């Protein structure tokens, strides 16, 4: 990956676009996620809130976003956002001719194509990921892999969250306090967005530990491999400068003597004081 720039670049998304996103309105796509066209086709069937099938039976997953998991949601009864996400994607894409755009060729472990999906309506090009985020039916993933694109996606998520749209209206999908160890551990294995003030940043054995509590068992720890430190620094987020800052982090909760999230990409961390 190249071309890393500071995580929040003024001017990437206009205030008009943010206002429209907060209202769930369709806006013309901006350019940061508009990569080269890898494939084109007509959408035949919607499988879930981010997965669909083209006419030639190719399965596609929207890149850069996460939608509510049917399995995790059914365990808690928080199923409405699951249904809403699938319905929203269906309303947007069913029967539409789409372009699959990729920075690099990518598939998941099930051989599904991972791509940013674009379609044209009323002579205006739209991004499916932007739509899902702006309506509150998805969250930005932990592995966008392209910082300017991630910045663009995060702006749509923030607007929907501020307006309490879609899944952001459910406490189950809300931001979890990074100091709430028990609550975080209850969501182990689940994609989570957590926020809190960093108490300390330590380094040991090739790993950087960003700690939100004095004891690992009682609060979140974010781990960053030492070999990734330069990438975070180039993105304007040197790990050691995070101490005493309030940050927002996203990823999957793991348990290692307490709740942890591994941060492999700079876009997993936002300075919450600024956003």
BALOBA-1460 file (C-alpha; in Angstrom, 3 decimals):
// residues 275
<rec num="1" residu="x" x="0.000" y="0.000" z="0.000"/>
<rec num="2" residu="x" x="1.286" y="3.410" z="-0.841"/>
<rec num="3" residu="x" x="0.270" y="7.027" z="-0.817"/>
<rec num="4" residu="x" x="-0.645" y="7.132" z="2.866"/>
<rec num="5" residu="x" x="-1.677" y="10.610" z="3.992"/>
<rec num="6" residu="x" x="-2.995" y="12.054" z="7.272"/>
<rec num="7" residu="x" x="-6.173" y="10.231" z="8.232"/>
<rec num="8" residu="x" x="-8.533" y="13.181" z="8.197"/>
<rec num="9" residu="x" x="-7.900" y="15.468" z="5.259"/>
<rec num="10" residu="x" x="-9.975" y="18.616" z="5.142"/>
<rec num="11" residu="x" x="-11.967" y="19.036" z="1.962"/>
<rec num="12" residu="x" x="-12.212" y="15.390" z="0.937"/>
<rec num="13" residu="x" x="-15.971" y="15.436" z="1.552"/>
<rec num="14" residu="x" x="-18.058" y="18.564" z="1.226"/>
<rec num="15" residu="x" x="-20.388" y="19.781" z="3.943"/>
<rec num="16" residu="x" x="-23.296" y="19.358" z="1.527"/>
<rec num="17" residu="x" x="-22.429" y="15.691" z="1.102"/>
<rec num="18" residu="x" x="-22.245" y="15.209" z="4.861"/>
<rec num="19" residu="x" x="-25.604" y="16.904" z="5.403"/>
<rec num="20" residu="x" x="-27.179" y="14.738" z="2.730"/>
<rec num="21" residu="x" x="-25.646" y="11.588" z="4.192"/>
<rec num="22" residu="x" x="-27.097" y="12.450" z="7.581"/>
<rec num="23" residu="x" x="-30.529" y="12.497" z="5.975"/>
<rec num="24" residu="x" x="-29.948" y="9.213" z="4.136"/>
<rec num="25" residu="x" x="-30.030" y="11.017" z="0.782"/>
<rec num="26" residu="x" x="-28.369" y="9.663" z="-2.351"/>
<rec num="27" residu="x" x="-25.421" y="11.798" z="-3.346"/>
<rec num="28" residu="x" x="-23.107" y="11.550" z="-6.350"/>
<rec num="29" residu="x" x="-20.020" y="9.517" z="-5.484"/>
<rec num="30" residu="x" x="-16.702" y="11.223" z="-4.944"/>
<rec num="31" residu="x" x="-13.538" y="9.758" z="-6.346"/>
<rec num="32" residu="x" x="-11.397" y="8.249" z="-3.603"/>
<rec num="33" residu="x" x="-12.938" y="4.743" z="-3.788"/>
<rec num="34" residu="x" x="-13.503" y="4.808" z="-7.552"/>
<rec num="35" residu="x" x="-10.767" y="2.414" z="-8.614"/>
<rec num="36" residu="x" x="-10.312" y="0.641" z="-11.944"/>
<rec num="37" residu="x" x="-13.225" y="-1.391" z="-13.288"/>
<rec num="38" residu="x" x="-12.513" y="-5.089" z="-12.736"/>
<rec num="39" residu="x" x="-15.854" y="-6.519" z="-13.866"/>
<rec num="40" residu="x" x="-19.359" y="-5.533" z="-14.914"/>
<rec num="41" residu="x" x="-22.696" y="-7.290" z="-14.725"/>
<rec num="42" residu="x" x="-26.352" y="-7.225" z="-13.708"/>
<rec num="43" residu="x" x="-27.398" y="-8.013" z="-10.128"/>
<rec num="44" residu="x" x="-29.651" y="-11.072" z="-10.012"/>
<rec num="45" residu="x" x="-30.066" y="-11.828" z="-6.307"/>
<rec num="46" residu="x" x="-29.319" y="-10.314" z="-2.882"/>
<rec num="47" residu="x" x="-27.936" y="-12.721" z="-0.273"/>
<rec num="48" residu="x" x="-27.447" y="-10.361" z="2.678"/>
<rec num="49" residu="x" x="-26.661" y="-6.745" z="3.497"/>
<rec num="50" residu="x" x="-23.356" y="-6.750" z="1.649"/>
<rec num="51" residu="x" x="-23.441" y="-9.826" z="-0.606"/>
<rec num="52" residu="x" x="-25.145" y="-10.375" z="-3.944"/>
<rec num="53" residu="x" x="-25.033" y="-12.566" z="-7.035"/>
<rec num="54" residu="x" x="-24.593" y="-11.384" z="-10.628"/>
<rec num="55" residu="x" x="-26.381" y="-12.855" z="-13.614"/>
<rec num="56" residu="x" x="-23.372" y="-15.103" z="-14.329"/>
<rec num="57" residu="x" x="-23.486" y="-16.508" z="-10.749"/>
<rec num="58" residu="x" x="-20.453" y="-14.547" z="-9.575"/>
<rec num="59" residu="x" x="-20.835" y="-13.740" z="-5.849"/>
<rec num="60" residu="x" x="-19.757" y="-10.270" z="-4.788"/>
<rec num="61" residu="x" x="-19.151" y="-8.704" z="-1.372"/>
<rec num="62" residu="x" x="-19.097" y="-4.945" z="-0.868"/>
<rec num="63" residu="x" x="-15.571" y="-3.890" z="0.052"/>
<rec num="64" residu="x" x="-14.844" y="-1.543" z="2.920"/>
<rec num="65" residu="x" x="-17.986" y="-2.113" z="4.972"/>
<rec num="66" residu="x" x="-19.404" y="-4.443" z="7.615"/>
<rec num="67" residu="x" x="-23.102" y="-5.128" z="8.065"/>
<rec num="68" residu="x" x="-24.906" y="-6.643" z="11.061"/>
<rec num="69" residu="x" x="-24.283" y="-10.383" z="11.364"/>
<rec num="70" residu="x" x="-27.427" y="-12.561" z="11.330"/>
<rec num="71" residu="x" x="-25.830" y="-15.078" z="13.699"/>
<rec num="72" residu="x" x="-24.619" y="-12.595" z="16.323"/>
<rec num="73" residu="x" x="-27.789" y="-10.525" z="16.112"/>
<rec num="74" residu="x" x="-30.132" y="-13.481" z="16.560"/>
<rec num="75" residu="x" x="-28.441" y="-14.327" z="19.857"/>
<rec num="76" residu="x" x="-29.486" y="-10.971" z="21.312"/>
<rec num="77" residu="x" x="-32.663" y="-10.293" z="19.397"/>
<rec num="78" residu="x" x="-31.082" y="-7.306" z="17.594"/>
<rec num="79" residu="x" x="-32.221" y="-8.564" z="14.200"/>
<rec num="80" residu="x" x="-34.008" y="-5.525" z="12.747"/>
<rec num="81" residu="x" x="-30.797" y="-3.949" z="11.351"/>
<rec num="82" residu="x" x="-29.937" y="-7.281" z="9.678"/>
<rec num="83" residu="x" x="-33.237" y="-7.288" z="7.810"/>
<rec num="84" residu="x" x="-32.975" y="-3.578" z="7.046"/>
<rec num="85" residu="x" x="-29.481" y="-3.918" z="5.560"/>
<rec num="86" residu="x" x="-30.534" y="-6.694" z="3.197"/>
<rec num="87" residu="x" x="-33.654" y="-4.783" z="2.149"/>
<rec num="88" residu="x" x="-31.650" y="-1.596" z="1.552"/>
<rec num="89" residu="x" x="-29.085" y="-3.351" z="-0.615"/>
<rec num="90" residu="x" x="-31.877" y="-5.054" z="-2.520"/>
<rec num="91" residu="x" x="-33.677" y="-1.783" z="-3.176"/>
<rec num="92" residu="x" x="-30.432" y="-0.254" z="-4.402"/>
<rec num="93" residu="x" x="-28.998" y="-3.036" z="-6.555"/>
<rec num="94" residu="x" x="-31.575" y="-5.632" z="-7.635"/>
<rec num="95" residu="x" x="-31.732" y="-5.716" z="-11.425"/>
<rec num="96" residu="x" x="-29.124" y="-2.965" z="-11.765"/>
<rec num="97" residu="x" x="-26.124" y="-3.031" z="-14.078"/>
<rec num="98" residu="x" x="-23.088" y="-2.467" z="-11.855"/>
<rec num="99" residu="x" x="-19.359" y="-1.948" z="-12.107"/>
<rec num="100" residu="x" x="-17.028" y="-3.723" z="-9.694"/>
<rec num="101" residu="x" x="-14.060" y="-1.483" z="-8.948"/>
<rec num="102" residu="x" x="-10.891" y="-2.643" z="-7.180"/>
<rec num="103" residu="x" x="-7.556" y="-1.096" z="-6.204"/>
<rec num="104" residu="x" x="-6.122" y="-4.624" z="-6.465"/>
<rec num="105" residu="x" x="-7.752" y="-7.926" z="-7.384"/>
<rec num="106" residu="x" x="-9.288" y="-9.379" z="-4.220"/>
<rec num="107" residu="x" x="-11.481" y="-12.264" z="-3.125"/>
<rec num="108" residu="x" x="-12.389" y="-13.603" z="0.299"/>
<rec num="109" residu="x" x="-11.830" y="-17.135" z="1.573"/>
<rec num="110" residu="x" x="-15.071" y="-18.231" z="-0.060"/>
<rec num="111" residu="x" x="-13.903" y="-16.984" z="-3.484"/>
<rec num="112" residu="x" x="-16.371" y="-14.090" z="-3.437"/>
<rec num="113" residu="x" x="-15.195" y="-11.002" z="-5.296"/>
<rec num="114" residu="x" x="-14.493" y="-8.065" z="-2.967"/>
<rec num="115" residu="x" x="-15.157" y="-4.787" z="-4.725"/>
<rec num="116" residu="x" x="-16.456" y="-1.258" z="-4.482"/>
<rec num="117" residu="x" x="-19.727" y="-1.379" z="-6.383"/>
<rec num="118" residu="x" x="-20.960" y="1.482" z="-8.555"/>
<rec num="119" residu="x" x="-24.181" y="1.936" z="-10.494"/>
<rec num="120" residu="x" x="-25.753" y="4.776" z="-12.468"/>
<rec num="121" residu="x" x="-29.210" y="6.154" z="-11.725"/>
<rec num="122" residu="x" x="-30.722" y="9.309" z="-13.198"/>
<rec num="123" residu="x" x="-27.433" y="9.828" z="-15.074"/>
<rec num="124" residu="x" x="-25.527" y="10.025" z="-11.770"/>
<rec num="125" residu="x" x="-22.979" y="7.454" z="-10.654"/>
<rec num="126" residu="x" x="-23.598" y="6.073" z="-7.142"/>
<rec num="127" residu="x" x="-21.521" y="4.028" z="-4.729"/>
<rec num="128" residu="x" x="-23.304" y="1.146" z="-2.978"/>
<rec num="129" residu="x" x="-20.977" y="1.392" z="0.019"/>
<rec num="130" residu="x" x="-21.617" y="5.115" z="0.391"/>
<rec num="131" residu="x" x="-25.361" y="4.487" z="0.267"/>
<rec num="132" residu="x" x="-25.303" y="1.739" z="2.887"/>
<rec num="133" residu="x" x="-23.184" y="3.837" z="5.242"/>
<rec num="134" residu="x" x="-25.177" y="7.050" z="4.739"/>
<rec num="135" residu="x" x="-28.430" y="5.257" z="5.549"/>
<rec num="136" residu="x" x="-26.947" y="3.709" z="8.704"/>
<rec num="137" residu="x" x="-27.163" y="0.163" z="7.335"/>
<rec num="138" residu="x" x="-23.418" y="-0.546" z="7.526"/>
<rec num="139" residu="x" x="-20.211" y="0.421" z="9.315"/>
<rec num="140" residu="x" x="-16.765" y="1.010" z="7.831"/>
<rec num="141" residu="x" x="-14.682" y="-2.158" z="8.027"/>
<rec num="142" residu="x" x="-11.313" y="-2.584" z="9.693"/>
<rec num="143" residu="x" x="-9.530" y="-3.390" z="6.431"/>
<rec num="144" residu="x" x="-10.314" y="-0.839" z="3.748"/>
<rec num="145" residu="x" x="-6.655" y="-0.892" z="2.726"/>
<rec num="146" residu="x" x="-6.689" y="2.558" z="1.100"/>
<rec num="147" residu="x" x="-6.540" y="5.564" z="3.375"/>
<rec num="148" residu="x" x="-8.228" y="8.208" z="1.215"/>
<rec num="149" residu="x" x="-11.067" y="5.803" z="0.453"/>
<rec num="150" residu="x" x="-11.380" y="4.964" z="4.154"/>
<rec num="151" residu="x" x="-11.564" y="8.665" z="5.007"/>
<rec num="152" residu="x" x="-14.377" y="9.072" z="2.514"/>
<rec num="153" residu="x" x="-16.292" y="6.085" z="3.891"/>
<rec num="154" residu="x" x="-15.824" y="7.182" z="7.500"/>
<rec num="155" residu="x" x="-17.356" y="10.575" z="6.739"/>
<rec num="156" residu="x" x="-20.591" y="8.896" z="5.638"/>
<rec num="157" residu="x" x="-20.605" y="6.656" z="8.710"/>
<rec num="158" residu="x" x="-20.092" y="9.603" z="11.066"/>
<rec num="159" residu="x" x="-22.991" y="11.515" z="9.556"/>
<rec num="160" residu="x" x="-25.353" y="8.548" z="9.914"/>
<rec num="161" residu="x" x="-24.191" y="7.930" z="13.482"/>
<rec num="162" residu="x" x="-24.713" y="11.578" z="14.430"/>
<rec num="163" residu="x" x="-28.251" y="11.390" z="13.046"/>
<rec num="164" residu="x" x="-28.980" y="8.078" z="14.792"/>
<rec num="165" residu="x" x="-29.905" y="6.384" z="11.531"/>
<rec num="166" residu="x" x="-30.353" y="2.653" z="11.010"/>
<rec num="167" residu="x" x="-28.221" y="0.410" z="13.178"/>
<rec num="168" residu="x" x="-26.957" y="3.455" z="15.102"/>
<rec num="169" residu="x" x="-30.385" y="3.638" z="16.740"/>
<rec num="170" residu="x" x="-29.757" y="0.262" z="18.409"/>
<rec num="171" residu="x" x="-27.631" y="0.104" z="21.601"/>
<rec num="172" residu="x" x="-26.331" y="-3.290" z="20.431"/>
<rec num="173" residu="x" x="-24.476" y="-1.633" z="17.539"/>
<rec num="174" residu="x" x="-23.483" y="1.572" z="19.298"/>
<rec num="175" residu="x" x="-19.996" y="2.657" z="20.305"/>
<rec num="176" residu="x" x="-18.705" y="0.767" z="23.356"/>
<rec num="177" residu="x" x="-16.626" y="2.458" z="26.049"/>
<rec num="178" residu="x" x="-13.025" y="1.244" z="25.781"/>
<rec num="179" residu="x" x="-12.842" y="1.085" z="29.574"/>
<rec num="180" residu="x" x="-15.816" y="-1.314" z="29.718"/>
<rec num="181" residu="x" x="-13.936" y="-4.597" z="29.820"/>
<rec num="182" residu="x" x="-16.899" y="-6.799" z="30.713"/>
<rec num="183" residu="x" x="-19.095" y="-5.364" z="27.976"/>
<rec num="184" residu="x" x="-16.329" y="-5.747" z="25.407"/>
<rec num="185" residu="x" x="-15.650" y="-9.339" z="26.402"/>
<rec num="186" residu="x" x="-19.350" y="-10.123" z="26.086"/>
<rec num="187" residu="x" x="-18.950" y="-9.234" z="22.415"/>
<rec num="188" residu="x" x="-15.854" y="-11.335" z="21.755"/>
<rec num="189" residu="x" x="-15.610" y="-12.360" z="18.123"/>
<rec num="190" residu="x" x="-17.913" y="-9.499" z="17.090"/>
<rec num="191" residu="x" x="-17.039" y="-6.464" z="14.986"/>
<rec num="192" residu="x" x="-17.022" y="-3.526" z="17.408"/>
<rec num="193" residu="x" x="-16.392" y="0.211" z="17.450"/>
<rec num="194" residu="x" x="-14.954" y="1.306" z="20.812"/>
<rec num="195" residu="x" x="-13.953" y="4.714" z="22.128"/>
<rec num="196" residu="x" x="-12.011" y="5.997" z="25.113"/>
<rec num="197" residu="x" x="-8.959" y="7.844" z="26.420"/>
<rec num="198" residu="x" x="-5.625" y="6.080" z="26.003"/>
<rec num="199" residu="x" x="-3.974" y="5.620" z="29.387"/>
<rec num="200" residu="x" x="-0.590" y="4.365" z="28.162"/>
<rec num="201" residu="x" x="1.335" y="3.121" z="25.130"/>
<rec num="202" residu="x" x="3.924" y="0.402" z="25.713"/>
<rec num="203" residu="x" x="6.154" y="-1.726" z="23.491"/>
<rec num="204" residu="x" x="7.243" y="-5.314" z="24.091"/>
<rec num="205" residu="x" x="8.446" y="-8.170" z="21.902"/>
<rec num="206" residu="x" x="7.716" y="-6.540" z="18.562"/>
<rec num="207" residu="x" x="4.219" y="-5.389" z="19.573"/>
<rec num="208" residu="x" x="2.944" y="-1.964" z="20.573"/>
<rec num="209" residu="x" x="0.212" y="-2.013" z="23.216"/>
<rec num="210" residu="x" x="-2.248" y="0.880" z="23.361"/>
<rec num="211" residu="x" x="-3.907" y="0.542" z="26.774"/>
<rec num="212" residu="x" x="-7.185" y="2.063" z="27.950"/>
<rec num="213" residu="x" x="-6.881" y="0.759" z="31.522"/>
<rec num="214" residu="x" x="-4.304" y="-0.050" z="34.159"/>
<rec num="215" residu="x" x="-5.161" y="-3.731" z="33.945"/>
<rec num="216" residu="x" x="-5.581" y="-5.591" z="30.659"/>
<rec num="217" residu="x" x="-8.445" y="-7.624" z="32.074"/>
<rec num="218" residu="x" x="-10.524" y="-4.527" z="32.860"/>
<rec num="219" residu="x" x="-10.306" y="-2.448" z="29.664"/>
<rec num="220" residu="x" x="-9.512" y="-2.626" z="25.980"/>
<rec num="221" residu="x" x="-5.996" y="-3.045" z="24.646"/>
<rec num="222" residu="x" x="-5.232" y="-2.273" z="21.001"/>
<rec num="223" residu="x" x="-2.204" y="-4.067" z="19.584"/>
<rec num="224" residu="x" x="-0.105" y="-2.808" z="16.653"/>
<rec num="225" residu="x" x="2.782" y="-4.847" z="15.302"/>
<rec num="226" residu="x" x="6.049" y="-2.931" z="15.475"/>
<rec num="227" residu="x" x="6.639" y="-3.535" z="11.773"/>
<rec num="228" residu="x" x="3.429" y="-1.568" z="11.050"/>
<rec num="229" residu="x" x="4.482" y="1.445" z="13.134"/>
<rec num="230" residu="x" x="5.859" y="3.354" z="10.157"/>
<rec num="231" residu="x" x="2.623" y="2.914" z="8.222"/>
<rec num="232" residu="x" x="0.653" y="4.421" z="11.121"/>
<rec num="233" residu="x" x="3.150" y="7.277" z="11.424"/>
<rec num="234" residu="x" x="2.857" y="8.073" z="7.712"/>
<rec num="235" residu="x" x="-0.905" y="8.228" z="8.178"/>
<rec num="236" residu="x" x="-0.485" y="10.875" z="10.885"/>
<rec num="237" residu="x" x="-1.007" y="8.424" z="13.752"/>
<rec num="238" residu="x" x="2.358" y="7.586" z="15.370"/>
<rec num="239" residu="x" x="1.254" y="5.070" z="18.030"/>
<rec num="240" residu="x" x="3.272" y="6.642" z="20.831"/>
<rec num="241" residu="x" x="1.508" y="9.985" z="20.338"/>
<rec num="242" residu="x" x="-1.862" y="8.409" z="21.145"/>
<rec num="243" residu="x" x="-1.245" y="8.456" z="24.899"/>
<rec num="244" residu="x" x="-3.718" y="10.746" z="26.686"/>
<rec num="245" residu="x" x="-5.715" y="11.146" z="23.462"/>
<rec num="246" residu="x" x="-9.323" y="10.102" z="23.067"/>
<rec num="247" residu="x" x="-9.535" y="7.713" z="20.134"/>
<rec num="248" residu="x" x="-12.106" y="5.554" z="18.369"/>
<rec num="249" residu="x" x="-11.006" y="2.113" z="17.204"/>
<rec num="250" residu="x" x="-12.766" y="-0.566" z="15.151"/>
<rec num="251" residu="x" x="-12.147" y="-4.274" z="14.708"/>
<rec num="252" residu="x" x="-12.969" y="-7.719" z="16.047"/>
<rec num="253" residu="x" x="-12.840" y="-8.287" z="19.779"/>
<rec num="254" residu="x" x="-10.443" y="-11.026" z="20.851"/>
<rec num="255" residu="x" x="-9.704" y="-12.185" z="24.392"/>
<rec num="256" residu="x" x="-6.095" y="-12.348" z="25.558"/>
<rec num="257" residu="x" x="-6.096" y="-11.754" z="29.310"/>
<rec num="258" residu="x" x="-8.729" y="-9.146" z="28.524"/>
<rec num="259" residu="x" x="-10.446" y="-7.617" z="25.471"/>
<rec num="260" residu="x" x="-8.189" y="-6.789" z="22.532"/>
<rec num="261" residu="x" x="-8.423" y="-5.432" z="19.017"/>
<rec num="262" residu="x" x="-5.549" y="-5.881" z="16.610"/>
<rec num="263" residu="x" x="-4.999" y="-2.784" z="14.462"/>
<rec num="264" residu="x" x="-3.351" y="-3.630" z="11.153"/>
<rec num="265" residu="x" x="-4.519" y="-0.557" z="9.215"/>
<rec num="266" residu="x" x="-4.360" y="3.140" z="10.187"/>
<rec num="267" residu="x" x="-8.011" y="3.650" z="9.259"/>
<rec num="268" residu="x" x="-8.984" y="1.496" z="12.221"/>
<rec num="269" residu="x" x="-8.143" y="4.411" z="14.505"/>
<rec num="270" residu="x" x="-9.760" y="7.842" z="14.556"/>
<rec num="271" residu="x" x="-8.927" y="10.750" z="16.829"/>
<rec num="272" residu="x" x="-12.316" y="11.063" z="18.491"/>
<rec num="273" residu="x" x="-11.579" y="14.587" z="19.709"/>
<rec num="274" residu="x" x="-11.667" y="15.727" z="16.085"/>
<rec num="275" residu="x" x="-14.566" y="13.629" z="14.849"/>
